[in-house]
Amino acid sequence: MGERILLLDGATGTLFQRSGRSGNFDALNLTEPDLVTGIHRAYIEAGADIIETNTFSSNRISQKEYGMDGRAAEMALAGARLARAEADRAGRKVWVAGSVGPTSKSLTLATDLADGSGRSLSFDDLAAIYEEQIAALIAGGVDLLLIETCFDALNAKAALYALARVRYGFPAIVSVSPGDRAGRTLTGQTLEAFYTAVRHYPLTAFGLNCSLGAEQLLPLIEQVAGFCEVPVICYPNAGLPNEMGLYDETPEMMAASIRKMAEAGWVNIVGGCCGTTPDHIAAEKEAVTGLSPRPFREADKQLRVSGLPAVHFYTMGKSRNIAEILRECF
């Protein structure tokens, strides 16, 4: 990532839908492995340096909707093995990222508006569910984890906590799905506050995906590049969905916006999310080839905490206790 901008792959669901499939796409790891493998191969041929496993929903919460929660770990293991095998056949270095989705649950938002303390599951419950998925992905041979489309920092922290229990220090990327064009998440946090909440883990990269197209993400990825201490990733949708829920942005249109990010020196990894195809990734590869990646930065030593916004405590070299600092700030 310090030498060149790396290419992540694009959407899998889009290609499954184009092939006439619907429903539980993760189950295709078990029922139609050749179809899954073909998608991985197409993205590798388009120039992807990193391919994602088809395991976004391979967890007990998401699979319960299909009555397959008991086979979630099996799907994760199979998905990892399929991607690993195809990456190893590429004839060049291709990394495999284990996709870990956010589930449909939120640890931050109450499930009942009449009871602000009510939650459908606890932090430990979600961590245990993630731990099962993550252990299967690592056993299947992934090189890193991609905790993606995050809308709740507490969910992401549960995933990182689970990863630490399985294998602390294993490479992990966290990617946030902004809830609006201002960059707030669904739970109301700013992007910097979200990053502050997860920066305790030695992240491989942090950034944005989904929700918006590349052009709409430009000001937000500029924000991330301004505060982030680790490499930055951005893999947008192919524009905004039309009235039919489809994505109309062409590979050339998307690549032009990705090139703006790269020319500004904001990114280390780019790729595609909803609506993108191997053609989009091939166009992105052409757009960023020869451009320099975002320079690495050293982490600052100042105390940062987060609620909805992030707060930085600058002590000017003095030794001070937290109670004293908080009294001045609040």
C-alpha positions in Angstrom: 0.0 0.0 0.0 3.0 2.3 0.4 4.2 1.5 -3.2 1.0 1.7 -5.2 -2.8 1.9 -5.0 -4.3 -1.5 -4.7 -7.4 -2.7 -6.4 -10.2 -4.4 -4.4 -12.8 -6.3 -6.4 -16.4 -5.3 -7.0 -19.9 -6.5 -6.1 -20.8 -10.2 -6.0 -24.6 -9.8 -5.5 -24.9 -7.8 -8.7 -23.3 -10.6 -10.7 -25.4 -13.2 -8.9 -28.6 -11.3 -9.8 -27.5 -11.0 -13.4 -27.1 -14.7 -13.5 -30.7 -15.1 -12.4 -30.0 -16.0 -8.8 -31.9 -14.5 -5.9 -32.2 -15.0 -2.1 -29.4 -16.3 0.1 -26.3 -15.6 -2.0 -23.9 -17.0 0.7 -25.5 -20.4 0.4 -24.1 -20.5 -3.1 -20.8 -21.3 -1.6 -22.3 -24.7 -0.8 -24.7 -25.2 -3.7 -23.0 -23.6 -6.7 -19.3 -23.2 -5.9 -18.4 -23.0 -9.6 -20.5 -19.9 -10.0 -18.8 -18.2 -7.0 -15.4 -19.2 -8.3 -16.2 -17.8 -11.7 -16.9 -14.4 -10.2 -13.6 -14.4 -8.3 -11.8 -15.3 -11.5 -13.5 -12.5 -13.4 -12.4 -9.9 -10.9 -8.8 -11.2 -10.9 -8.8 -11.0 -14.6 -10.0 -7.4 -14.4 -7.0 -6.6 -12.3 -8.1 -6.9 -8.6 -5.3 -7.3 -6.1 -7.7 -8.3 -3.4 -10.8 -10.4 -3.7 -13.5 -10.7 -1.1 -15.0 -13.9 0.1 -18.7 -14.4 -0.6 -19.5 -14.4 3.1 -21.0 -11.0 3.9 -24.0 -12.7 5.6 -22.3 -15.9 6.7 -23.3 -15.4 10.3 -26.0 -16.9 12.5 -28.1 -13.7 12.7 -28.3 -13.1 8.9 -28.7 -16.8 8.1 -31.6 -17.2 10.6 -33.8 -15.3 8.2 -33.3 -18.3 5.8 -33.5 -21.0 8.4 -29.8 -21.8 7.9 -28.2 -20.3 11.0 -26.8 -23.7 11.9 -24.8 -23.7 8.6 -23.4 -20.2 8.8 -19.9 -21.2 9.8 -19.9 -23.9 7.0 -20.7 -21.1 4.5 -17.9 -19.0 5.8 -15.4 -21.8 5.6 -16.5 -22.8 2.1 -16.4 -19.2 0.9 -12.9 -18.7 2.2 -11.6 -21.9 0.6 -13.2 -21.0 -2.8 -11.6 -17.5 -2.9 -8.2 -18.9 -1.6 -8.1 -21.5 -4.3 -8.9 -19.0 -7.1 -6.4 -16.5 -5.7 -3.7 -19.1 -5.6 -4.4 -20.0 -9.3 -4.0 -16.3 -10.4 -0.3 -16.5 -11.4 0.4 -13.3 -9.4 -0.1 -12.2 -5.9 -3.8 -11.8 -5.0 -4.9 -11.4 -1.4 -8.1 -12.8 0.0 -10.2 -10.7 2.3 -12.8 -12.4 4.5 -16.0 -10.4 4.2 -17.7 -9.7 7.5 -21.0 -7.8 7.2 -22.7 -5.8 9.9 -25.8 -8.0 10.4 -29.3 -6.5 10.6 -28.9 -5.7 14.3 -27.6 -2.7 16.1 -26.0 -2.7 19.6 -26.4 1.1 19.8 -29.9 1.7 18.7 -32.8 0.5 20.9 -35.1 -2.1 19.4 -38.1 -0.6 21.1 -38.5 3.2 21.0 -40.6 3.0 24.2 -37.6 1.4 26.0 -34.3 3.1 25.4 -32.4 0.4 27.2 -33.8 -2.6 25.2 -31.6 -4.5 22.8 -32.3 -7.7 20.9 -28.8 -9.0 21.8 -25.9 -8.1 23.9 -22.3 -7.2 23.0 -21.1 -10.6 24.1 -23.9 -12.3 22.0 -22.8 -10.5 18.9 -19.1 -11.1 19.6 -19.7 -14.8 19.9 -21.6 -14.9 16.6 -18.7 -13.0 14.9 -16.1 -15.2 16.5 -17.7 -18.2 14.9 -17.6 -16.6 11.4 -14.1 -15.1 11.8 -12.6 -18.4 13.0 -14.1 -20.2 10.0 -12.7 -17.5 7.6 -9.2 -17.7 9.0 -9.4 -21.5 9.0 -10.3 -21.3 5.3 -7.2 -19.3 4.4 -8.0 -15.6 4.2 -5.2 -13.1 4.4 -7.1 -10.4 6.1 -10.6 -9.5 7.3 -12.8 -6.8 5.8 -15.4 -5.7 8.4 -17.5 -3.8 6.0 -20.6 -1.7 5.5 -20.5 -0.7 9.1 -23.2 1.6 10.5 -22.7 1.0 14.2 -19.2 1.4 15.8 -20.3 -0.9 18.7 -21.0 -3.7 16.2 -17.6 -3.1 14.6 -16.0 -3.2 18.1 -17.7 -6.5 18.7 -16.2 -7.9 15.5 -12.7 -6.7 16.4 -13.1 -8.1 19.9 -14.1 -11.4 18.4 -11.1 -11.3 16.1 -8.8 -10.5 19.0 -10.1 -13.6 20.8 -9.4 -15.7 17.7 -6.1 -14.2 16.7 -5.1 -10.8 17.9 -3.1 -8.7 15.4 -4.6 -10.6 12.3 -4.9 -8.0 9.5 -8.2 -6.2 9.5 -9.8 -3.4 7.6 -12.9 -1.5 8.8 -15.1 0.2 6.3 -18.0 2.4 7.2 -21.2 3.0 5.2 -22.1 6.7 5.7 -25.8 7.3 6.5 -25.9 10.7 4.7 -23.8 13.0 2.6 -22.6 14.8 5.7 -20.9 11.6 6.8 -22.9 10.7 9.8 -23.6 7.0 10.4 -27.0 5.6 11.0 -26.2 5.8 14.8 -25.4 9.5 14.5 -21.6 9.4 14.8 -19.2 11.4 12.7 -16.7 9.4 10.6 -13.8 10.6 12.9 -15.7 9.5 16.0 -16.3 6.1 14.4 -12.6 5.8 13.6 -11.7 6.9 17.1 -13.9 4.1 18.5 -12.0 1.4 16.6 -8.5 2.7 16.3 -7.3 0.7 19.4 -7.0 -2.3 17.1 -3.9 -2.3 14.8 -6.0 -1.8 11.6 -4.6 -2.5 8.2 -6.8 0.2 6.7 -10.0 2.3 7.4 -12.4 3.9 5.0 -15.8 4.0 3.3 -18.0 1.8 1.1 -21.6 1.5 -0.1 -24.4 4.1 0.5 -23.2 6.6 -2.1 -21.4 6.8 -5.5 -17.8 7.8 -5.9 -18.6 11.4 -6.7 -20.7 11.8 -3.6 -18.0 10.1 -1.5 -15.3 12.6 -2.6 -15.7 15.1 0.3 -16.1 12.3 2.8 -13.0 10.4 1.8 -11.2 13.7 2.0 -12.3 14.0 5.6 -11.1 10.4 6.3 -7.7 11.1 4.7 -7.4 14.1 6.9 -7.7 12.3 10.3 -6.9 8.7 9.6 -3.5 7.3 10.8 -3.7 4.1 8.8 -4.1 3.5 5.0 -7.4 4.6 3.5 -9.8 2.4 1.5 -12.8 3.5 -0.6 -15.1 1.3 -2.6 -18.3 3.1 -3.6 -21.5 2.0 -5.3 -21.9 2.5 -9.0 -23.7 5.8 -8.3 -27.1 6.2 -6.6 -29.8 3.6 -7.3 -32.5 4.6 -9.8 -36.3 4.2 -9.2 -35.9 0.5 -9.9 -33.2 0.1 -7.4 -30.5 -0.4 -10.1 -27.2 1.3 -10.5 -26.6 3.3 -13.7 -23.0 4.7 -13.3 -20.8 3.4 -16.1 -17.3 2.1 -15.5 -15.9 5.3 -17.1 -17.9 7.6 -14.9 -17.0 5.9 -11.7 -13.3 5.6 -12.7 -13.2 9.4 -13.3 -14.2 10.0 -9.7 -11.9 7.4 -8.3 -9.1 9.1 -10.2 -9.9 12.4 -8.5 -9.4 10.6 -5.1 -6.1 9.1 -6.2 -4.8 12.3 -7.7 -5.5 14.2 -4.5 -3.5 11.6 -2.6 -6.4 10.4 -0.4 -6.5 6.6 -1.0 -4.4 3.4 -0.8 -7.1 0.9 -1.8 -10.0 1.4 -4.2 -12.7 -0.9 -5.5 -16.4 -1.2 -6.0 -19.5 -2.0 -4.0 -23.2 -2.3 -5.1 -23.8 -2.3 -8.8 -20.2 -2.6 -9.8 -18.8 -5.3 -12.1 -15.4 -6.5 -13.4 -15.6 -3.7 -16.0 -15.8 -1.1 -13.3 -12.7 -2.6 -11.6 -10.8 -2.7 -14.9 -11.6 1.0 -15.5 -10.5 1.9 -12.0 -7.2 0.0 -12.5 -6.5 2.1 -15.6 -7.5 5.3 -13.8 -5.1 4.8 -10.9 -2.1 3.1 -12.5 0.9 5.3 -12.1 -0.6 7.5 -9.4 1.0 7.6 -5.9 -0.8 6.1 -2.9 -1.7 8.1 0.2 1.5 8.5 2.3 1.7 6.5 5.5 1.4 8.5 8.7 2.6 8.0 12.3 -0.1 7.8 14.9 -0.2 10.8 17.2 0.1 10.2 21.0 -2.7 12.5 22.0 -5.7 11.1 23.8 -8.8 10.8 21.7 -12.3 9.7 22.8 -15.6 9.6 21.0 -19.3 9.8 21.5 -21.2 11.2 18.5 -18.3 13.5 17.7 -14.6 12.8 18.4 -12.8 14.8 21.1 -9.0 15.4 21.1 -7.2 16.2 24.4 -4.0 18.2 23.8 -2.0 18.2 27.1 0.9 20.3 25.7 3.4 18.0 27.3 2.1 18.3 30.8 1.2 15.3 32.9 -2.5 15.6 33.8 -5.2 13.2 34.9 -8.3 12.5 33.0 -10.7 14.0 35.5 -8.9 17.4 35.3 -9.1 17.3 31.5 -12.7 16.4 31.4 -13.7 19.2 33.8 -12.1 21.7 31.4 -13.8 20.3 28.4 -17.3 19.7 29.7 
